[in-house]
Amino acid sequence: MKMVVLGAHGLLGRAVVAEARTRGLPVRGAARKEADVTDPGLLTAFLSEAAPHWVVNCAAYTDVDGAEADPGVREAFQVNGEGAGHAARAAGEVGARLLQVSTDYVFDGALRRPYRPHDDARPLNAYGRSKLEGEERVRESGVGHVVVRTSWLYGPGGRNFVDTIRHLAREREELRVVDDQRSRPTRAGSLARTLVDILMALEPEGGRAVGLGQGGKGAEAPILHASDGGEASWYELAREVVKVEGLECRVLPVPSHEMPRPAPRPGYSVLDLAETEALLGRRLSPWQDELRVHLAGAGEVGAIHDDESP
Ligand SMILES: NC(=O)c1ccc[n+]([C@@H]2O[C@H](COP(=O)([O-])OP(=O)(O)OC[C@H]3O[C@@H](n4cnc5c(N)ncnc54)[C@H](OP(=O)(O)O)[C@@H]3O)[C@@H](O)[C@H]2O)c1
């Protein structure tokens, strides 16, 4: 099973390339300059040459607050909406299938039980709307695909909440952290393992894919939810970081309205993992365990080279 990872220099893209290499699967990571999802010609040229069975689309505009106003909102829809459609069509043209990564922010947080894949998606912010548009464009492309939604990613390299808290808690005596938004924190390396497991489960013998939507208007979308297990608020996650690191910093819970941000966030966006756990035949590991892996520095992802491996 040969893979191409789009957005291979991002947090998740790097982890997926590393995971595939660890398992001895042939993989090519594509940086934005080699396979820009807003440039259909470039995408098709890259994919024709790489000839993958699967394209994993980790390319995205991920600045949630930046997406609330111009020029961010335009870029968000170009990359996350139209770009996902281009990736799907280019995958189809070269006979590949697409795994499209999406987000818990497609939900509005009104439910008080974990969101199932086919619960109504009603994004509260422009980033969520752009990602939902991407899901729809992938479905309408008619390519064999699966959408995998995830939440609250962190990992080595790049800006992320866990490393920001670790850094600030070393310098400050007190941190105020939002306590009225709940989801499932997810280590990028752990999600990468889950994504590759999903591809293997959908295509067990490296041959014909099973259980994949071919899309088309009106067809039920194949959607899975994947994250680490358990749930937390940002405050609880920050408190755990400080505890595991043995730091003295006090962490105080505050409501979102005391720390206003440009983009509204759902108060509750915990994803239901039952279908993914049934497909994989295993429980997804608790976020507290994965946080310890990250803080211990294990599972670090090294530099990504764009050559194919093994
Ligand atoms: N981070 C989270 O908490 C979170 C939560 C839920 C879902 N997700 C989803 O998970 C996926 C991966 O996110 P991430 O955290 O890994 O994001 P990330 O670290 O921001 O990486 C995104 C990557 O996409 C690349 N990119 C941007 N525009 C592109 C374009 N036009 N063509 C090709 N590549 C482009 C970026 O390239 P440059 O390096 O050149 O900028 C970057 O390497 C996304 O679909 C995101 O929506 C993330």
The ligand as an SDF file (V2000), in Angstrom:
LIG
                    3D

 48 52  0  0  0  0  0  0  0  0999 V2000
   -4.2690   21.0800   15.0890 N   0  0  0  0  0  0  0  0  0  0  0  0
   -5.4290   20.7020   15.6200 C   0  0  0  0  0  0  0  0  0  0  0  0
   -5.6820   20.8850   16.8250 O   0  0  0  0  0  0  0  0  0  0  0  0
   -6.4590   20.0070   14.7720 C   0  0  0  0  0  0  0  0  0  0  0  0
   -7.6710   19.6210   15.3600 C   0  0  0  0  0  0  0  0  0  0  0  0
   -8.6330   18.9660   14.5670 C   0  0  0  0  0  0  0  0  0  0  0  0
   -8.3590   18.7110   13.2330 C   0  0  0  0  0  0  0  0  0  0  0  0
   -7.1820   19.1100   12.6910 N   0  0  0  0  0  0  0  0  0  0  0  0
   -6.9560   18.8250   11.2820 C   0  0  0  0  0  0  0  0  0  0  0  0
   -5.8020   18.0010   11.1830 O   0  0  0  0  0  0  0  0  0  0  0  0
   -5.1420   18.2240    9.9440 C   0  0  0  0  0  0  0  0  0  0  0  0
   -3.6700   18.4810   10.1830 C   0  0  0  0  0  0  0  0  0  0  0  0
   -3.5380   19.6490   10.9840 O   0  0  0  0  0  0  0  0  0  0  0  0
   -2.1360   20.0810   11.6180 P   0  0  0  0  0  0  0  0  0  0  0  0
   -2.3810   20.4060   13.0430 O   0  0  0  0  0  0  0  0  0  0  0  0
   -1.0960   19.1000   11.2520 O   0  0  0  0  0  0  0  0  0  0  0  0
   -1.9080   21.4480   10.8380 O   0  0  0  0  0  0  0  0  0  0  0  0
   -0.5650   22.2410   10.5660 P   0  0  0  0  0  0  0  0  0  0  0  0
    0.5130   21.8560   11.5230 O   0  0  0  0  0  0  0  0  0  0  0  0
   -0.9700   23.6700   10.4630 O   0  0  0  0  0  0  0  0  0  0  0  0
   -0.1180   21.7090    9.1350 O   0  0  0  0  0  0  0  0  0  0  0  0
   -0.8410   21.9840    7.9910 C   0  0  0  0  0  0  0  0  0  0  0  0
    0.0890   21.8270    6.8150 C   0  0  0  0  0  0  0  0  0  0  0  0
   -0.6600   22.1180    5.6210 O   0  0  0  0  0  0  0  0  0  0  0  0
    0.1840   22.8420    4.7750 C   0  0  0  0  0  0  0  0  0  0  0  0
   -0.5580   23.6580    3.8370 N   0  0  0  0  0  0  0  0  0  0  0  0
   -1.2070   24.8200    4.0290 C   0  0  0  0  0  0  0  0  0  0  0  0
   -1.7470   25.2720    2.9030 N   0  0  0  0  0  0  0  0  0  0  0  0
   -1.4400   24.3560    1.9420 C   0  0  0  0  0  0  0  0  0  0  0  0
   -1.7050   24.2520    0.5610 C   0  0  0  0  0  0  0  0  0  0  0  0
   -2.3850   25.2050   -0.0830 N   0  0  0  0  0  0  0  0  0  0  0  0
   -1.2470   23.1600   -0.1000 N   0  0  0  0  0  0  0  0  0  0  0  0
   -0.5350   22.2090    0.5280 C   0  0  0  0  0  0  0  0  0  0  0  0
   -0.2250   22.2600    1.8350 N   0  0  0  0  0  0  0  0  0  0  0  0
   -0.6830   23.3260    2.5370 C   0  0  0  0  0  0  0  0  0  0  0  0
    1.0290   23.7190    5.6830 C   0  0  0  0  0  0  0  0  0  0  0  0
    2.1770   24.0800    4.9360 O   0  0  0  0  0  0  0  0  0  0  0  0
    3.2040   25.1750    5.4360 P   0  0  0  0  0  0  0  0  0  0  0  0
    4.1030   24.4060    6.3660 O   0  0  0  0  0  0  0  0  0  0  0  0
    3.8840   25.5940    4.1840 O   0  0  0  0  0  0  0  0  0  0  0  0
    2.4020   26.2440    6.0860 O   0  0  0  0  0  0  0  0  0  0  0  0
    1.3030   22.7760    6.8400 C   0  0  0  0  0  0  0  0  0  0  0  0
    2.4920   22.0650    6.6350 O   0  0  0  0  0  0  0  0  0  0  0  0
   -5.9010   19.3730    9.2690 C   0  0  0  0  0  0  0  0  0  0  0  0
   -6.8480   18.8440    8.3900 O   0  0  0  0  0  0  0  0  0  0  0  0
   -6.6250   20.0390   10.4270 C   0  0  0  0  0  0  0  0  0  0  0  0
   -7.7900   20.7050    9.9820 O   0  0  0  0  0  0  0  0  0  0  0  0
   -6.2150   19.7470   13.4110 C   0  0  0  0  0  0  0  0  0  0  0  0
  1  2  1  0
  2  3  2  0
  2  4  1  0
  4  5  1  0
  4 48  2  0
  5  6  2  0
  6  7  1  0
  7  8  2  0
  8  9  1  0
  8 48  1  0
  9 10  1  0
  9 46  1  0
 10 11  1  0
 11 12  1  0
 11 44  1  0
 12 13  1  0
 13 14  1  0
 14 15  2  0
 14 16  1  0
 14 17  1  0
 17 18  1  0
 18 19  2  0
 18 20  1  0
 18 21  1  0
 21 22  1  0
 22 23  1  0
 23 24  1  0
 23 42  1  0
 24 25  1  0
 25 26  1  0
 25 36  1  0
 26 27  1  0
 26 35  1  0
 27 28  2  0
 28 29  1  0
 29 30  1  0
 29 35  2  0
 30 31  1  0
 30 32  2  0
 32 33  1  0
 33 34  2  0
 34 35  1  0
 36 37  1  0
 36 42  1  0
 37 38  1  0
 38 39  2  0
 38 40  1  0
 38 41  1  0
 42 43  1  0
 44 45  1  0
 44 46  1  0
 46 47  1  0
M  CHG  2   8   1  16  -1
M  END
$$$$
